[in-house]
Amino acid sequence: MNAHAPPRNATGAPARNRWRASLLLLALAACPPGLWPALAAPATTWMADNGNGSFTNPLFYDEFSDPDLIRVGDDFYMVGTTMHAVPGLPVLHSRDLVNWRFLSYAMPGFGPGDAFRLANGQESYGQGIWAPCIRYHDGTFYIFSNINGHGVQVFTARDPAGPWQHRSLGRSLHDLSVLFDDDGRVYAVYDYQQVRMVELKPDLSGVVEGSDRVLIPAGQAMGEGHHFYKIDGRYYIISANYAPVGRMQAARADRVEGPYETVVISAGETMGTQRGWWLDNIGQRDPVPTGATPFRMHKPGDNALGAVPLHQGGIVQLANGQWWGFSMMDLKSVGRTTFLSPVTWHDGWPYFGLPGNLGRSPRTWSKPDVGVATTPSATWERSDDFSAPALKPLWQWNHEPVPGKWSLSEKPGALRLHSLPADGFLWARNTLTQRAIGPESSATVQLDASGLRPGDTAGLGLLNIPAAWIGVVREEAGPTLRWYAQEGDRHLDVPLPAAQVHLRASADFDDDMAQLAYSLDGERFIPLGDPLRTPYGLKTFQGVRYALFAYSATGAAGGHADFDNFRVEEPLADRSRNIPFGQVVQLSNRADGSLAWASPLGMLHSTREGAGDEGTRFRVHDRGQGRVALEVVDGGGFLTVVGAGLAADVRVAAHESADSLFMWQDMLRGEAMLLSLRTHRYLGFSPDSGEPYAADRPGTRPDRRDGTVLAWRAAR
């Protein structure tokens, strides 16, 4: 890939001035306060686009891991890992890097192999196809990706919407990235810790004999998940390093063979996200656990980083010369999700973040300037009444499906799954899944179990390890409703008066907890069984998935189950009221519960609850694109950052200026951070220090109790 970077010794100062000038213009031209939330329709699914010229990470609140992204003309294309799910390698398209639509799957299926089909006691959980690299060269799109045990697969298409042609490279290259160089030669970098490079044959039929070499030896702080670029005549490799926490590294050289120097370009950015519950004793290569397996899981420390911080991504240049970074973050049992960051070039390095705060990325920022107007749109339609002739693109099978054993036409308007022999839920074939979505969601489906035969089970599951499900077990005496949890091999049965039942799985992925429920009328749902812990683990190497399944425990094929009216609901999807535009609020600090206080000294300090309201009430003014100005209600003026934003430099100024603008960082659930548009750092203080607020904080810790995160409430 060829692109153009700023001069190698760029300091970032001109960029800072351009940002501030554009921010002042935007503030002067802003819409009337509160206009865009009033006009926007309430969102029913997560959309990163806030509808006001800003976006809030993540781009998707469901798993899209190991992203790779390119620009071709005015269009952007992205692919991600799908492991054992089929079809695989989704190709997404965007005009603005924020709103994405599905185009195609590059891999309709794995091809031969029992492990890909849950056949003969074999499986490919947590393996399959992963870490794709997408490239465009000479009119052709390429996707390179490894399949465990089968090496690098190459998919090509003239149109990213497909069809895609497939061939094998003949060897494995761990987490590869490919560069089509200017002289017609093709290189791939790969490996873990050390970075190796091979030259590929021009027809991509294999590697050039004798070209494999160590490019960057181990011990240079590089890792895996490489992204390989040629920018302004220089070679850059961006990779994910675990030391032992997630971060992003960059290497550069004037020649493709090196020598390379390396720096850290993003570190510690969790955006206030803690590590979730972790499954300790079932690894990627371990067998699928049986019901008798004891599960060991734990919750890491409040500020443990692990693989949460932004990692495993790359960069892309807009047509106007701006640069943006993409990466992923581990969001508990939702899985690994994709994030978007502004990029600032400094001394010839592409740092994630803004001038004055390199290496840290905002959760909310202005949308990329692509020169066209775009509106919020959802990538996926999650609910499905199964009335269409094909499944909606979000659906993926757990391993390869068995042809002829599922149907959308045998019972029009319903999904029919035929019961095939299986040793439990995790071995059930033709299980249809979609990624669970955070931070909260529920999936509800109507099940007609009248076609089941004795020994059959069908229902709605949480595909995870440990797994759980609620469904109908057909016994000789008739149907029984069963709740099952693999942890502890527990089940609970309830008499079922009829074969029709509504099933629901609800989850709060901030707490890694789920609950199963049922209803006989589709309106009143009754929780069944205990709340369920949903850890993340390396055996599936995926987040939790909602799953529709049917299988027979008799060793022979059984009957069938019909599913209808699959519905996904997201209680926190509508974020239009998460910024209290026009309201008078009080701001309490998560660190100690103190209230932000415009003190008589003319600076922002803190005071305890009950000390009086004077100076603790702020009117939130909408200044467009997610930017706000905070006016002290008692008439003191506007919170304004002066100087470098050090303690005592968050003042109360009589008149609003560009330095009074903050980007409101929506942390959900009534919490926020305030990013100063003067310093590109956050408002905060050091707990227990007694110092006033400063606009010099790089970001927050995972526990949000470092003095940077504020909870807001309407003032009394």
C-alpha positions, 0 to 999 in steps of 0.5 A: 500500500502506498500513501503519503505521510507528513514530513518525517520531523513533523511536530504536530503543532500545525495540526493542533492549530488546525484542530483549534481553528476548526473547533472554533468555527464549528462552535460558531456554526453549531445547531441550536442546543438540543436540536439533533437529539430531538430530531433523531429517531431513537436507536434500537441497536448500537450505532457508533455514529451519534448523528451530530458529526461525532462518533462513540467507540466501539464501532460495533458493540459485538465481536469483530476481532483482528480487523484489517482495513483499506481505502480504495478511492473514496471507499473503505473495506474491512475484514475480521476474524470468524474462527469456526463460524460459517460463513467466514471472513465478512467484508464490510464497506464504509464511506466514513469509517464509522458507518459500515454495511455488510457486502459479502463473506469471502469464505462460504465454507471450509471445505473437507474436514471432520473438525470443521463439521463437528463430525466423528468426535472432532471440532475446530472451536477457537481455531478455523480462520483468523487474522485476515489481511485485506489488500487491493492491487491492480484492480483486484481485492485480496484477503490472506488468512490462515486456517489452522492445519491448512496454512494461508488461504488467498481469496481474490475478487474484482468486486468486494461484494463477490464472488470470491475465488479461493486458493491455498498458499501452501504454508502457514504464516502466523498473523501475516500482513502483505505488501505489494511494493512499488517494484512489483514484488510482494512481501509478507511479514509474520510470526510472534515476537520476532518478525519474519519476512518472506517474498511471495511469488507474483502469482501468489502460488507460494513463497519464493525459495530462500526468501524467508528471513528474520526482519526484526529479532525477538527482544525489540518489543514487537509482537503479532497481528502485523500490519505492513505499509509503505508510506512516503517511501518508508516501510512501517510495521504495526503490531500488537505486543503483550508485555504482558499487557496489550499495546501497539508497537510500530517499526520503521525502516528506509529499506524493506529488509531493514534495519528497523527501529521501534516505538510504542504508538498506543498504550494503556487505553482501556477507555475505562473498561475492566477485564472481565471474568476469565476461564482459567482451566480450559485452553484452546487445545483442550478437548470440549469439556463434558458436563462433569468438568469442573470450571475454574474462573476468576475476575482479574483485579480492578485495574488489571489491563491484560489484553483490554487496551487497544491492540492489533490494528493498523492505520489508513489515510483519508483522501484529504491526507488525514490518518486514522487508526483502527484496533481492537479491545477485549470487552469482557464476554462480548468478545473483541471489538473494533475501535477507531482512533485519530492518528497524529504523526510526530517525528515520523511516527503514527501515534494513536491519539491527539496532539498533546496526548499521544498514545491515548485515544478518545472514546468520542470524537469528530467523525473523519472528514471524508467530504460527504454527508453520512447518516447513522446506520446499523451494520446488521439487522439482528431480529429475524422472522425467517420470512425471507428466502435466505438468512440475514447476513449476521447469522453464522453456523457453529461449524459447517452446517449439514445440507438438507437438514435445515430449511426456511421453506419446509414451514414458511415463515419459520426456521426448521432445524432437523435433530441430528445425533450429538453428545450435548449442546456443544456438539449439536450440528446445524446450530445457528448463531449470532454474536451477542451484543453489549453492553446489555441485550436479550434474545427472544425466540418462539419455539414450536417443538411439536415436531420433536421425537423422544430423545430430542432437545431444541432451544435457545442457548448461550454458546460459550464455555461453560455453555447454558441453554433453555429449551424443550426436551421431548420424552416418551411422556411428552415435552418438558421445559429444561434449563441447563447450565454446564457449570456444575452440570445442573438442570431444572425441569418444568412441566410444559402444557404445550409444545409451543413456548417463548424462550429468552436469554438476557445478559449484562455483559458489563457484569458478565452475567446472564439469565434465561427465561420462558413464557407461555403467552409471549408477554409474561416471561418467567426467569428459570434457573440461577443467574449464569456467569459468562466468562471469556475463554480461549477454547472458543476464542469468541464472545458469547453467541445466541444460538438456536439448536436442535439435536438427538441424544439417541444416536440417531436422527430425530424429528425437527424444531421450528423457530420463529420471531427471533427478536434482539433488544438492546436497552442501552442502544438509544444514547441520544439522551446520554448528554444532558443538553440544556439541563442543569446538572451536578457532577460527582467524581467517581473517585470519592463522590465529591461534587465538582465546584466552581470555587470562589477562587475562580477555579474548578475544585471539589466539595462534599455533598451537603455543602450547598449547591452554590457553584455545583450546578452547571448548565450543559450547552450544546455546541455541536458535534458532541461538544459542550460548554459548561456554564456555572448557573450562579452567573460566574461564567464558563469553565475555561481551560487556560495555559497548559491545563495544569491544576488551577488552570481550569478557570471560571471565565466570564465569557465563553471562548474556544477554550471553554469547549469540551468533548463529552465522552459518553461512558454510558449509565450516566457517566462521562469524561470531559476532554478539553479541546485546548489540551486534548486531555481530560478534566480530573484531579488526584484523589485525596490530594486536595488540589483543584481540577486540571485538564491534564489527565491522559485518560482513566483507569479501568476502575474509573476511580482515578479522578477522571470519570464523572457521574452526572445527575439533574440538579435539585 
